[in-house]
Amino acid sequence: MFSGLVAVLGSIAATQRGGAGARLAVTCELGGEAMSLGESIAVQGVCLTVAQLTRDGFASDLSSETLSRTTLGSVRVGQRVNLERALRLGDRVGGHIVLGHVDAAVPVSAVRPSGEFAAVRIALPSSLQPEVAEKGSVAIDGVSLTVSALGAGWFEVVLIAATRTATTLGELRAGARVNLETDVLAKYARSALAGARPDLASLLSLEPHAAD
């Protein structure tokens, strides 16, 4: 589990396809305790398992699902990526609960700079529309952000100066694709409401009780 607060930027050292999957090598200096095999690290918002420790970073294996659903299948050697190590119990959650389970790779429609800030409009698939709410949380390339505006088929976030400089989001341009993860609380609420819909419908159809 992550919080969407990017700790450091890394860079893609190598990509190697093999069968239906691939291996991705990342160069980074995460700081703190040494990385260990099997730990989870979010790379551009995608939860990956450290499969190999290298001299200057780590390597992870990507499944066909990861390659098809996220942007990691199209990264280039030298490209910068957002990195975050998994939370410890008791850590501050400065963003929101992020699982690293990307819902879709979606295109950026527009970037509108305004001084130190920038408003970014992002396409929203209709299948994910019920899981995004104005003033709610989303993770974009692993960065926890607040939805500032919402419409049919799109939503917007505003990037502050710190986010633009400390993450890869400052490099966004119209036409780029980003990894979108909706709020896990919205997912469970949607699932619960879908399951309860017959009961809700029956409750709404009840006749009012007659007064005693």
URPETA-V766586 format. One record per run of one state. SS is the DSSP state (2 for helix, 1 for strand, 0 for the rest). FROM is the first residue (numbers start at 0). TO is the last residue. If there is no record, write none. Layout:
((SS & FROM & TO) (SS & FROM & TO))
This chain:
((0 & 0 & 0) (1 & 1 & 1) (0 & 2 & 6) (1 & 7 & 17) (0 & 18 & 19) (1 & 20 & 26) (0 & 27 & 38) (1 & 39 & 42) (0 & 43 & 44) (1 & 45 & 48) (0 & 49 & 50) (1 & 51 & 53) (0 & 54 & 55) (1 & 56 & 61) (0 & 62 & 62) (2 & 63 & 68) (0 & 69 & 69) (2 & 70 & 73) (0 & 74 & 78) (1 & 79 & 84) (0 & 85 & 96) (1 & 97 & 97) (0 & 98 & 102) (1 & 103 & 113) (0 & 114 & 115) (1 & 116 & 122) (0 & 123 & 124) (2 & 125 & 130) (0 & 131 & 135) (1 & 136 & 139) (0 & 140 & 141) (1 & 142 & 150) (0 & 151 & 152) (1 & 153 & 158) (0 & 159 & 159) (2 & 160 & 165) (0 & 166 & 166) (2 & 167 & 170) (0 & 171 & 175) (1 & 176 & 181) (0 & 182 & 182) (2 & 183 & 203) (0 & 204 & 211))
